[in-house]
């Protein structure tokens, strides 16, 4: 039986509004990002047994050694990618997982492509996005480090898993003037923002984070 997008009890609009207030308290200032997160029913993207925790500001397990990202991290990454720009433009997400972050991105731009390397998770993402009638996201089953060359270039690339180094094929798929944000490192990880300018790539190291590793191949 399909769960109601409106939700009841712990998945209610009031609970969702409290999560948005916590994000504001933690420093998220982009009201469009906050509105996008408020618009997506996160409880529909987690296991039903975890629905009561869906609006906590924490990562939650999805199975397959993967997690749905913490709302603050989703908000922070998208805010950084939007800062000082007219919009996200054509966006590529690496690591679609259950489809939650792609659904948030689709509130902010009309073109979202998302790659997932674990086939059962991709199937779940498709069902989740269909359940909320979100049809802007184009999903692909592939190795995330390969990106989607046939759809490149992208104005924005957001990577939801930690790489040891910047995947060269993703750099190649970044449009001039575009931005890529990804976590780099293993035991110690940092968000790294890469901007493609006429004179070359400009890299900025930002927040300390914790993500699952970006692995090659497909499962």
C-alpha positions as CSV (number, residue, x, y, z in Angstrom):
1,X,0.0,0.0,0.0
2,X,1.4,3.4,-1.0
3,X,2.2,5.7,1.9
4,X,0.5,9.1,1.8
5,X,2.8,12.0,0.6
6,X,1.2,14.3,3.2
7,X,2.0,11.9,6.0
8,X,0.7,11.8,9.6
9,X,2.2,12.1,13.0
10,X,6.0,12.2,12.8
11,X,5.8,12.7,9.0
12,X,3.5,15.6,9.2
13,X,3.9,19.1,7.7
14,X,4.6,20.4,11.2
15,X,7.5,18.0,11.7
16,X,8.9,18.9,8.3
17,X,8.7,22.6,9.2
18,X,10.7,22.0,12.4
19,X,13.4,20.4,10.3
20,X,13.6,23.5,8.1
21,X,13.9,25.7,11.2
22,X,16.8,23.6,12.4
23,X,18.5,24.0,9.1
24,X,18.1,27.8,9.4
25,X,19.6,27.6,12.9
26,X,22.6,25.8,11.5
27,X,23.2,28.5,9.0
28,X,21.4,27.6,5.8
29,X,20.4,31.0,4.3
30,X,19.2,30.2,0.8
31,X,15.4,30.3,1.1
32,X,14.9,28.6,-2.3
33,X,17.0,25.6,-1.1
34,X,15.0,25.5,2.2
35,X,11.7,25.6,0.2
36,X,12.9,22.8,-2.1
37,X,13.7,20.6,0.9
38,X,10.4,21.4,2.6
39,X,8.6,20.4,-0.6
40,X,10.0,16.9,-0.7
41,X,8.4,14.2,1.6
42,X,11.6,12.6,2.9
43,X,9.6,10.0,4.8
44,X,8.7,8.4,1.4
45,X,12.4,7.9,0.6
46,X,13.4,6.0,3.7
47,X,12.4,2.5,4.9
48,X,8.9,2.5,6.4
49,X,10.3,1.4,9.8
50,X,12.5,4.6,9.8
51,X,9.7,7.0,8.7
52,X,9.4,8.4,12.2
53,X,13.0,9.6,12.0
54,X,12.8,11.0,8.4
55,X,12.8,14.6,9.5
56,X,15.7,14.3,12.0
57,X,18.8,16.0,10.8
58,X,20.7,12.8,10.3
59,X,21.7,10.3,7.6
60,X,19.7,7.1,7.7
61,X,20.6,3.6,6.3
62,X,19.2,2.5,2.9
63,X,20.8,-1.0,2.9
64,X,23.6,-2.0,0.5
65,X,26.0,-0.1,2.8
66,X,24.5,3.2,1.6
67,X,22.7,6.1,3.4
68,X,20.2,8.8,2.6
69,X,22.2,12.0,3.2
70,X,21.7,14.2,6.2
71,X,19.3,17.1,5.3
72,X,21.8,19.7,6.4
73,X,24.5,18.3,4.1
74,X,22.0,18.2,1.2
75,X,21.1,21.8,1.9
76,X,24.7,23.0,2.4
77,X,26.0,21.4,-0.8
78,X,23.2,22.8,-3.0
79,X,23.5,26.2,-1.3
80,X,27.2,26.2,-2.2
81,X,26.5,25.2,-5.8
82,X,23.9,28.0,-6.2
83,X,25.9,30.8,-4.4
84,X,26.4,33.8,-6.7
85,X,24.8,32.1,-9.7
86,X,21.5,32.5,-11.5
87,X,20.7,28.8,-11.0
88,X,22.0,25.3,-11.1
89,X,21.3,24.8,-14.9
90,X,21.7,21.2,-16.2
91,X,22.7,19.2,-13.2
92,X,24.3,15.8,-12.8
93,X,24.1,13.9,-9.5
94,X,26.5,11.0,-8.8
95,X,25.1,8.5,-6.3
96,X,21.3,8.8,-6.7
97,X,20.6,6.3,-3.9
98,X,16.9,6.4,-3.1
99,X,16.3,9.5,-5.2
100,X,15.9,12.0,-2.4
101,X,18.6,14.5,-3.3
102,X,17.6,14.3,-7.0
103,X,14.0,15.2,-6.0
104,X,15.3,18.2,-4.1
105,X,17.5,19.3,-7.0
106,X,14.5,18.9,-9.3
107,X,12.7,21.6,-7.3
108,X,15.5,24.0,-8.3
109,X,16.2,23.2,-11.9
110,X,14.4,21.6,-14.9
111,X,17.2,19.3,-16.0
112,X,18.5,16.7,-13.5
113,X,20.4,13.6,-14.4
114,X,21.3,11.1,-11.7
115,X,23.6,8.0,-11.8
116,X,23.4,5.0,-9.4
117,X,25.7,2.0,-9.5
118,X,23.6,-0.3,-7.3
119,X,20.7,-1.6,-9.4
120,X,18.2,-2.3,-6.6
121,X,18.7,1.2,-5.3
122,X,18.1,2.6,-8.8
123,X,14.9,0.7,-9.0
124,X,13.9,2.1,-5.6
125,X,14.7,5.7,-6.7
126,X,12.5,5.2,-9.8
127,X,9.6,4.1,-7.6
128,X,10.1,6.9,-5.1
129,X,10.2,9.6,-7.7
130,X,7.2,8.2,-9.5
131,X,5.3,8.2,-6.2
132,X,5.7,11.9,-5.8
133,X,5.1,12.5,-9.5
134,X,8.6,13.9,-10.1
135,X,9.4,13.2,-13.7
136,X,12.2,15.8,-14.3
137,X,14.9,13.4,-13.1
138,X,16.6,11.2,-15.7
139,X,18.1,8.1,-14.0
140,X,20.9,6.0,-15.3
141,X,22.4,2.7,-14.0
142,X,26.1,3.2,-14.4
143,X,29.5,3.7,-12.7
144,X,29.3,7.2,-11.3
145,X,32.9,7.9,-12.0
146,X,32.1,7.7,-15.7
147,X,29.3,10.3,-15.4
148,X,26.9,10.6,-18.4
149,X,29.1,11.7,-21.3
150,X,26.2,11.5,-23.8
151,X,24.3,14.2,-21.9
152,X,27.4,16.5,-21.1
153,X,28.3,19.2,-20.6
154,X,26.7,19.9,-17.2
155,X,26.5,23.3,-15.4
156,X,26.5,21.6,-12.0
157,X,27.8,18.2,-10.8
158,X,27.1,17.1,-7.3
159,X,28.8,13.9,-6.0
160,X,27.2,12.1,-3.0
161,X,30.1,9.8,-2.2
162,X,33.7,10.4,-1.3
163,X,36.4,10.0,-3.9
164,X,40.2,9.6,-3.4
165,X,40.8,12.0,-6.2
166,X,38.7,14.1,-8.6
167,X,37.4,11.7,-11.3
168,X,38.8,13.0,-14.6
169,X,35.8,12.1,-16.7
170,X,33.6,14.2,-14.5
171,X,35.9,17.1,-14.9
172,X,35.6,16.7,-18.7
173,X,31.8,16.8,-18.4
174,X,31.7,20.1,-16.6
175,X,30.6,23.1,-18.7
176,X,32.6,26.3,-18.9
177,X,31.5,28.4,-16.0
178,X,30.2,25.2,-14.3
179,X,30.7,24.0,-10.7
180,X,31.3,20.5,-9.3
181,X,31.1,19.8,-5.6
182,X,32.4,16.5,-4.1
183,X,33.8,15.0,-0.9
184,X,37.4,14.0,-1.2
185,X,39.4,11.7,1.2
186,X,38.9,8.5,3.2
187,X,39.4,8.7,7.0
188,X,39.3,12.5,6.8
189,X,37.0,14.0,4.1
190,X,36.5,17.6,2.9
191,X,34.0,19.1,0.5
192,X,35.8,20.4,-2.5
193,X,34.3,22.9,-4.9
194,X,35.7,23.0,-8.4
195,X,34.9,25.8,-10.9
196,X,35.7,25.6,-14.6
197,X,36.9,29.0,-15.8
198,X,38.4,30.1,-19.1
199,X,41.9,30.1,-17.5
200,X,41.4,26.6,-16.0
201,X,40.0,24.9,-12.9
202,X,39.7,26.7,-9.6
203,X,39.5,24.5,-6.5
204,X,38.2,25.5,-3.0
205,X,38.4,23.3,0.1
206,X,35.4,23.7,2.4
207,X,33.6,21.8,5.2
208,X,34.7,18.5,6.8
209,X,32.2,15.8,6.0
210,X,31.6,12.1,6.2
211,X,30.3,10.1,3.1
212,X,30.3,6.5,2.0
213,X,33.2,5.9,-0.5
214,X,32.8,6.4,-4.3
215,X,33.3,2.9,-5.7
216,X,34.0,1.9,-9.3
217,X,31.8,-0.5,-11.4
218,X,28.2,-1.5,-10.9
219,X,26.4,-4.0,-8.7
